[in-house]
Amino acid sequence: MTRAASMLIESTDVLQDAETVFERVFRTDFTQPGFAVLVLPAAMGSHDLRHSMKLLKERLSALHAERWSEPLEYLSLGRFDQQATTRLHLDGAPERSFLMLGYEPTPVCSDFHIADYSRCAHDLGITPADFLQKHNPMFSAGAEMLRDYLITISDWQESRPRIVVINNGMAEPGTSGATHGVLHGATILSPDSQASRVINSTMIAPACFATCDPAMHVQQFVSTDEISGQILS
């Protein structure tokens, strides 16, 4: 297991950092980690955080289109107040998908975990899908196999807003547009029923997986003050 505060990117302009995020997340080999964490200015409010997420998604979409001739579209958008520990997992989505999370400042401390299950599968000589089927990390035996592929980020500037982009993919290596996914999870160190831990959650994927025009939903996602609900799913 690696503890990697050095994975954090101090960001004052998400567009300037978009290429770094793209390189880290949209990976076709194992020289990059499969995720990126942007730590934003403390003064940034919730609406500006979500606007920054929108800008970053648009730039990542353009970079994806340059690389694979296909833009990225939203599959889901939502806002949640969540203090639940989650084991290593993929979010339910197509085999080529990417999770973008906007964490609002919170006094609730957590450890953030990433496991490079795609690299583990590669080392075992099996596909990522086979790994999840044969070694489900929701169970202890599967999680133990990922011990040497695990990154834990602690003290990750939770008093400031952050954007986390995660490769949520499971595509078979070598197929068109395939990139290497990772698993993610979090350990809540000290739950506090009097505090909030708001996560603005979006799932994006190549346009071939999109099922609707999300323009109105995206504007609602950026501007709403409501929490605990899906805006598009």
Buried (B, 14 or more C-beta within 10 A) or exposed (E): EEEBEEBBBEBEEBEEBBEBBBEBBBBEEBEBBBBBBBBBEEEBEBEBBBBBBBBBBBBBBBBBBEEBEBBBBBBBBBBBBBBEEBBBBBBEBBBBBBBBBBBBBBEBBBBBBBBBBBBBBBEEEBBBEEBBEEBBBEEEEBBEBBEEBBBBBBEBBBEBBBBBBBBBBBBEBEEEBBBBBBBBBBBBEEEEEEEBBBBBBBBBBBEEBBEEEBEEBBEBBBEBEEBEEEBBE
